[in-house]
Amino acid sequence: MQPGYKSRFQYSDADYFNLSEKDTRIATASREQRAPTLDQIKHVINTMPAKTEIERRNRALVAFTLLTGARDRAIASMKLKHVDLTANSVAQDAREVKTKFSKTFTTFFFPVGDEIREIVAEWVSYLRCDQLSGNDDPLFPATQVAVGPDHLFAASGLQRKHWSSASPIRTIFREAFEGAGLPYFNPHSFRNTLVRLGQDVCKTPEQFKAWSQNLGHEGVLTTFLSYAKLRVIARGKSYALWKRPAATCSLARTKLRRCCSGNFAILVWGCRSDEPYRSAPGDSIADSLSERPHPSKVRSDGASSGFVRTG
């Protein structure tokens, strides 16, 4: 290069390689994640054939994913000894199971229906009693491929080895959903389905914290920020409630929620500073808050919002 070339460069020249603010917002926008409903998943499971051992394995695979919310790479590496039907749990030991970030935790079966658990239990019993599989044998064995009568490779049963990757699992899911006449949903989308179920089932922050840990999340905020974003339909229903007039500031009008891993509570817009908050009987979260909003969180129009320190 010629001497003095450095003087020709300016810092602003690097902006040529950066996206505009408009393109950046479009690229980083948070979009609603698609996930099947619980009824759709059960419909897929009910329509899956279960005559051959491969078909039974595939149906049990989809049922097990719904029952535990485990990731596909973890399922592909699980052994029979990791499933405890007595305790209704799965031990995801990072020494043998390919969990995310090599985390070790125990997952208890989610309340998705006794028929889903029964399919998994029948498959485990089939492996142990009919196939005489041991504790270290795979929970979902790979497909045995052999040369058929037409001199072409074809599936000929199961072999006592794990899948080398999660690709066959996604293929099974794709074929199952297409066979049921539904759009394809990958195995990971079942975790979104379970989080949405937890939003309906869990009644206290402690229950949702346990639900979050059952998915392998160390912090409940991971579940809230990555999975529990309100759907468009749910936000529409909330908007309809906002438009209703309210005479007093009650628990139905001002919802208080505490982050399960901290001393902060989220105070939703709507409670005016000139109205004392009256908690409902037995509302332990509200009881821990002061009677009035924090002065620093009062807007010019008298409404309060934001984070309030509670301890």
Summary of the structure (lengths in Angstrom):
residues: 311
radius of gyration: 26.1
end to end distance: 63.4
largest distance: 83.7
contacts: 799
relative contact order: 0.10
helix: 43%
strand: 12%
